[in-house]
Amino acid sequence: MTTTPVVRVLGDLAHAGSHVRAVACDCAPPRVLADRPDGTVVRSGPVVAKAHAPDTDRPALAARIALAAAPLLAGILLPPLPVPAPRQEPETAVRPAPGRPAGAPPAVLPGVTPDGRPVSLWPHGEPVDPSDPDAAPWEEAGTLLARLHRTPPPHPLPPMRGPAKAARAVARMCAARPGDPDTAPVLAAWRGLPAWARDEAPADGLRARFVCHGDLHLGQLVRHPAPHGPWLLIDVDDAGLGDPAWDLARPAAWYAAGLLAPEVWLRFLAAYRAAGGPAVRAEGDPWPDLDVAARALTVQTAALAFAKSAAEGRSPDEVEQLMIDACVRIASLPPELTPDLSS
């Protein structure tokens, strides 16, 4: 296990959270599940500790974690665990997180890592098995999203961060490949999106009032209790109020690019509709409702493909190239086939 200071702190917190009281134990060493600039995740037994991004908006994070703890979201979002007060330095004791709704559990530990990042604790869930794509829970994902979108906000929430992440991906691409002509179709497809999808203006009021996950993919589902409990959505770092079409946009973009089989897409969409999801019309062609968000996710994925391949000193791989090619098609649409994005 990588033993950076952040990882050590998270391992200690997860280990402390897995025991009701201090006892001698023979627990396995904590295990790093992810270590990226936007989040470090460490597991010890049944508890997972997450250090959120250094630039996290802490009041917004508190509201998002309180959302996962809200009774209205039981059976939809994995609920957080209360964070224990560290026993060592008094200055790291738990303080109420700014912006936490009244009555919410103290689920955010601010400033406890060496670099001052906020930390949250979660129960361990069994993730989707990447080696068994036929067993991927697409229907369950569609049903959970519909239930999430139909749930009224239990307290004030920040905007869903999907458009902000797309804008960040494009900026990352431009920094990694400045002036590269190969990125021109991605930028053209980006400029063809409405301002709200580029995180340059608020979304339309009627479409921006739904509780959204903000970053839906199969890695955002776990079974809890592990390993055979029901599927739940995890990772609320991007959750908030927004256009629910964004949560369907990644599988829609994969389907349009040829990465997701039509029958899988139709199963996902049918489950979402059957559960009363508001992102698309109840029957008929869903694409008028999904087009903008799907194009935005296509641009985001292609931009990240360029950024990551540049960082690794390689050309985009076959899957990445499919998303880049999709941007080429989007950018080449004649004006009469381009949807009116002025509203």
C-alpha positions as CSV (number, residue, x, y, z in Angstrom):
1,M,0.0,0.0,0.0
2,T,1.2,3.5,-0.8
3,T,2.0,5.1,2.5
4,T,1.7,8.8,1.8
5,P,0.6,11.0,4.8
6,V,-2.9,11.4,3.4
7,V,-3.2,7.6,3.0
8,R,-2.0,7.0,6.5
9,V,-4.5,9.4,8.0
10,L,-7.4,7.9,5.9
11,G,-6.3,4.4,6.9
12,D,-6.3,5.3,10.6
13,L,-9.7,6.9,10.3
14,A,-11.3,4.0,8.4
15,H,-9.8,1.6,10.9
16,A,-11.1,3.6,13.9
17,G,-14.5,3.7,12.3
18,S,-14.6,0.0,11.9
19,H,-14.4,-0.6,15.6
20,V,-16.9,0.4,18.2
21,R,-14.2,0.8,20.8
22,A,-10.5,0.6,20.9
23,V,-9.5,-3.0,21.0
24,A,-6.5,-5.0,19.9
25,C,-7.2,-6.5,16.5
26,D,-5.6,-8.5,13.7
27,C,-7.2,-6.4,10.9
28,A,-5.6,-6.5,7.5
29,P,-3.7,-3.3,6.6
30,P,-5.8,-0.6,5.0
31,R,-6.1,-0.7,1.2
32,V,-6.0,2.1,-1.2
33,L,-9.0,2.0,-3.6
34,A,-8.2,5.2,-5.4
35,D,-5.6,8.0,-5.2
36,R,-6.3,10.8,-7.7
37,P,-6.1,14.6,-7.4
38,D,-9.8,14.8,-7.0
39,G,-10.1,12.2,-4.3
40,T,-8.1,9.6,-2.3
41,V,-10.1,6.6,-1.0
42,V,-8.8,4.0,1.6
43,R,-10.7,1.0,3.0
44,S,-10.2,-0.7,6.3
45,G,-12.6,-3.7,6.8
46,P,-16.2,-2.5,6.4
47,V,-15.3,1.3,6.4
48,V,-14.1,3.5,3.5
49,A,-12.5,6.9,4.2
50,K,-12.4,9.5,1.4
51,A,-10.3,12.7,1.3
52,H,-12.1,15.0,-1.1
53,A,-10.4,17.4,-3.5
54,P,-8.3,20.2,-2.0
55,D,-10.4,22.9,-3.7
56,T,-13.7,21.4,-2.5
57,D,-16.5,23.9,-1.7
58,R,-17.0,22.7,1.8
59,P,-20.5,24.1,2.5
60,A,-21.6,22.5,-0.8
61,L,-19.9,19.2,0.2
62,A,-21.7,19.2,3.5
63,A,-25.0,19.7,1.8
64,R,-24.3,16.9,-0.7
65,I,-23.3,14.4,2.1
66,A,-26.4,15.4,4.1
67,L,-28.4,14.5,0.9
68,A,-27.0,11.0,1.0
69,A,-27.9,10.8,4.7
70,A,-31.5,12.1,4.2
71,P,-34.3,9.6,4.9
72,L,-35.9,10.5,1.6
73,L,-32.9,9.1,-0.2
74,A,-32.8,5.8,1.7
75,G,-32.5,2.9,-0.7
76,I,-31.2,5.2,-3.5
77,L,-27.9,6.7,-2.2
78,L,-25.3,5.0,0.0
79,P,-25.6,6.8,3.4
80,P,-22.4,8.2,5.0
81,L,-21.1,7.1,8.4
82,P,-20.6,9.7,11.2
83,V,-16.9,10.6,11.4
84,P,-15.1,9.9,14.7
85,A,-13.2,12.6,16.5
86,P,-9.5,11.9,16.2
87,R,-7.9,11.1,19.5
88,Q,-4.5,12.8,18.8
89,E,-4.2,16.5,18.2
90,P,-7.0,18.6,19.7
91,E,-6.9,21.0,16.7
92,T,-8.2,18.2,14.5
93,A,-11.3,17.6,16.5
94,V,-14.6,17.4,14.7
95,R,-16.2,20.7,14.0
96,P,-19.6,21.3,12.5
97,A,-19.2,21.6,8.7
98,P,-20.3,25.0,7.3
99,G,-23.6,24.7,5.5
100,R,-24.6,21.4,7.1
101,P,-28.4,21.4,7.4
102,A,-29.8,21.4,10.9
103,G,-30.1,17.9,12.3
104,A,-27.8,16.3,9.8
105,P,-25.2,13.9,11.2
106,P,-21.6,15.1,11.5
107,A,-20.5,13.4,8.3
108,V,-17.6,15.6,7.2
109,L,-14.3,16.0,9.1
110,P,-12.7,19.2,7.8
111,G,-9.0,19.8,7.6
112,V,-7.8,16.6,9.1
113,T,-5.4,15.5,6.3
114,P,-1.9,16.9,6.2
115,D,-2.9,19.1,3.2
116,G,-6.1,20.2,4.9
117,R,-8.6,18.2,2.8
118,P,-12.1,17.4,4.1
119,V,-12.8,13.7,4.8
120,S,-15.9,11.6,4.9
121,L,-16.5,8.0,5.9
122,W,-18.7,5.4,4.1
123,P,-19.7,1.8,4.5
124,H,-18.0,-0.5,2.1
125,G,-20.1,-1.7,-0.8
126,E,-19.4,-4.4,-3.4
127,P,-18.7,-2.6,-6.7
128,V,-19.7,-3.7,-10.2
129,D,-17.5,-6.5,-11.5
130,P,-15.6,-5.2,-14.6
131,S,-14.8,-8.7,-15.7
132,D,-18.5,-9.6,-16.1
133,P,-20.1,-7.0,-18.4
134,D,-23.2,-9.1,-19.0
135,A,-24.0,-8.8,-15.3
136,A,-23.7,-5.0,-15.2
137,P,-26.8,-3.5,-13.4
138,W,-28.0,-1.2,-16.2
139,E,-31.7,-1.7,-15.3
140,E,-31.0,-1.1,-11.6
141,A,-29.0,2.1,-12.6
142,G,-32.0,3.3,-14.6
143,T,-34.4,2.7,-11.8
144,L,-32.2,4.3,-9.2
145,L,-31.7,7.4,-11.3
146,A,-35.5,7.7,-11.9
147,R,-36.1,7.5,-8.2
148,L,-33.4,10.0,-7.5
149,H,-34.8,12.5,-10.0
150,R,-38.3,12.1,-8.6
151,T,-37.3,12.8,-5.0
152,P,-37.9,16.4,-3.9
153,P,-34.8,18.1,-2.5
154,P,-34.8,17.5,1.3
155,H,-32.9,20.8,1.9
156,P,-31.2,23.5,-0.2
157,L,-28.7,22.0,-2.6
158,P,-25.9,23.5,-4.8
159,P,-26.1,23.1,-8.6
160,M,-25.2,19.7,-10.0
161,R,-21.5,19.8,-11.1
162,G,-21.7,18.0,-14.4
163,P,-21.3,21.1,-16.7
164,A,-18.4,22.3,-14.4
165,K,-16.6,18.9,-14.9
166,A,-17.1,19.1,-18.7
167,A,-15.6,22.6,-18.7
168,R,-12.7,21.5,-16.6
169,A,-12.0,18.6,-19.0
170,V,-11.9,20.9,-22.0
171,A,-9.5,23.3,-20.1
172,R,-7.3,20.3,-19.2
173,M,-7.2,19.3,-22.9
174,C,-6.2,22.8,-24.0
175,A,-3.4,22.9,-21.4
176,A,-2.1,19.5,-22.4
177,R,-2.3,20.0,-26.1
178,P,-2.0,23.8,-26.8
179,G,-2.6,24.6,-30.4
180,D,-3.0,20.9,-31.5
181,P,-5.1,20.9,-34.6
182,D,-6.4,17.4,-33.8
183,T,-8.4,18.9,-30.9
184,A,-10.2,21.4,-33.2
185,P,-13.3,19.2,-33.7
186,V,-13.6,18.8,-29.9
187,L,-13.5,22.5,-29.4
188,A,-15.9,23.1,-32.3
189,A,-18.4,20.6,-30.7
190,W,-17.9,22.4,-27.4
191,R,-18.6,25.8,-28.8
192,G,-21.8,24.4,-30.3
193,L,-23.3,23.7,-26.9
194,P,-25.5,26.2,-25.0
195,A,-23.9,28.3,-22.3
196,W,-25.4,26.3,-19.4
197,A,-23.9,23.0,-20.7
198,R,-20.5,24.8,-20.8
199,D,-21.0,26.0,-17.2
200,E,-21.1,29.6,-18.4
201,A,-24.8,30.3,-17.4
202,P,-27.4,28.8,-15.1
203,A,-29.5,26.0,-16.6
204,D,-33.1,26.7,-17.5
205,G,-35.2,26.9,-14.4
206,L,-37.7,24.2,-15.2
207,R,-35.0,21.7,-16.2
208,A,-32.7,22.6,-13.3
209,R,-34.9,21.8,-10.4
210,F,-34.3,18.1,-10.1
211,V,-31.9,16.2,-7.7
212,C,-29.2,14.8,-9.9
213,H,-26.2,12.6,-9.3
214,G,-23.9,14.6,-11.7
215,D,-21.4,11.9,-12.7
216,L,-23.3,8.6,-13.4
217,H,-21.3,5.6,-14.6
218,L,-21.2,2.0,-13.5
219,G,-18.4,2.7,-11.1
220,Q,-20.9,4.7,-9.1
221,L,-23.0,1.7,-8.0
222,V,-22.3,-0.7,-5.2
223,R,-24.2,-3.5,-3.4
224,H,-24.7,-2.7,0.2
225,P,-24.6,-4.6,2.5
226,A,-21.8,-6.2,0.6
227,P,-21.7,-8.5,-1.2
228,H,-25.3,-9.3,-2.0
229,G,-27.3,-6.3,-0.8
230,P,-29.3,-4.0,-3.2
231,W,-27.6,-1.7,-5.6
232,L,-27.1,1.9,-4.4
233,L,-25.6,5.0,-6.0
234,I,-22.4,6.3,-4.4
235,D,-20.1,9.4,-4.7
236,V,-22.2,12.5,-4.2
237,D,-19.3,15.0,-4.9
238,D,-21.1,16.3,-8.0
239,A,-24.7,15.9,-6.9
240,G,-27.1,18.8,-6.8
241,L,-29.9,20.5,-8.6
242,G,-29.8,20.3,-12.4
243,D,-31.1,18.9,-15.6
244,P,-31.8,15.1,-15.1
245,A,-30.8,14.4,-18.7
246,W,-27.2,14.9,-17.6
247,D,-27.4,11.6,-15.6
248,L,-28.5,9.7,-18.7
249,A,-26.0,11.4,-21.0
250,R,-22.9,9.2,-20.5
251,P,-24.7,6.0,-21.5
252,A,-26.5,7.9,-24.3
253,A,-23.2,9.2,-25.6
254,W,-21.6,5.7,-25.4
255,Y,-24.6,4.3,-27.4
256,A,-24.3,7.0,-30.0
257,A,-20.6,6.4,-30.4
258,G,-21.0,2.7,-30.7
259,L,-19.5,1.8,-27.3
260,L,-22.8,0.6,-25.7
261,A,-24.8,-2.0,-27.5
262,P,-28.3,-0.9,-28.6
263,E,-30.0,-3.6,-26.5
264,V,-28.2,-2.5,-23.4
265,W,-29.1,1.2,-24.0
266,L,-32.7,0.2,-24.5
267,R,-32.8,-1.8,-21.3
268,F,-31.4,1.1,-19.3
269,L,-33.8,3.6,-20.9
270,A,-36.8,1.3,-20.5
271,A,-36.0,0.8,-16.8
272,Y,-35.7,4.6,-16.3
273,R,-39.0,5.2,-18.0
274,A,-40.8,2.4,-16.2
275,A,-39.8,4.0,-12.9
276,G,-41.2,7.4,-14.0
277,G,-38.0,9.2,-14.7
278,P,-38.6,12.8,-15.7
279,A,-35.5,13.3,-17.9
280,V,-37.2,12.0,-21.1
281,R,-40.7,11.8,-22.5
282,A,-42.6,8.7,-21.4
283,E,-42.5,7.2,-24.9
284,G,-41.2,7.9,-28.4
285,D,-37.8,9.3,-29.3
286,P,-35.8,10.4,-26.2
287,W,-33.1,12.1,-28.1
288,P,-34.6,15.6,-28.2
289,D,-34.4,15.5,-24.4
290,L,-30.9,14.0,-24.3
291,D,-29.1,15.6,-27.2
292,V,-27.4,18.6,-25.5
293,A,-26.3,16.6,-22.4
294,A,-25.1,13.7,-24.6
295,R,-23.1,16.0,-26.8
296,A,-21.6,17.6,-23.7
297,L,-20.5,14.2,-22.3
298,T,-19.1,13.3,-25.7
299,V,-16.9,16.4,-25.6
300,Q,-15.9,15.8,-22.0
301,T,-14.8,12.2,-22.7
302,A,-13.0,13.2,-25.9
303,A,-11.2,16.1,-24.1
304,L,-10.1,13.8,-21.3
305,A,-8.9,11.3,-23.9
306,F,-6.6,13.9,-25.4
307,A,-5.4,15.1,-22.0
308,K,-4.7,11.6,-20.6
309,S,-3.0,10.4,-23.8
310,A,-0.8,13.5,-23.9
311,A,0.2,13.0,-20.2
312,E,1.1,9.4,-21.0
313,G,3.0,10.2,-24.2
314,R,0.8,8.1,-26.5
315,S,-1.9,8.4,-29.1
316,P,-5.5,8.0,-28.1
317,D,-6.5,4.3,-27.9
318,E,-9.3,2.7,-29.9
319,V,-12.0,3.5,-27.4
320,E,-10.8,7.1,-26.9
321,Q,-10.7,7.6,-30.6
322,L,-14.3,6.6,-31.0
323,M,-15.3,9.5,-28.7
324,I,-13.0,11.9,-30.6
325,D,-14.6,10.7,-33.9
326,A,-18.0,11.4,-32.4
327,C,-17.0,15.0,-31.8
328,V,-15.9,15.2,-35.5
329,R,-19.4,14.1,-36.5
330,I,-21.0,16.6,-34.1
331,A,-18.8,19.4,-35.4
332,S,-19.5,18.6,-39.0
333,L,-23.3,18.7,-38.7
334,P,-24.8,21.3,-41.2
335,P,-26.7,24.2,-39.6
336,E,-30.1,22.8,-40.6
337,L,-29.4,19.6,-38.6
338,T,-28.0,21.3,-35.5
339,P,-30.7,21.7,-32.8
340,D,-31.8,25.2,-31.8
341,L,-29.8,25.8,-28.6
342,S,-30.7,29.4,-28.1
343,S,-33.3,28.7,-25.4
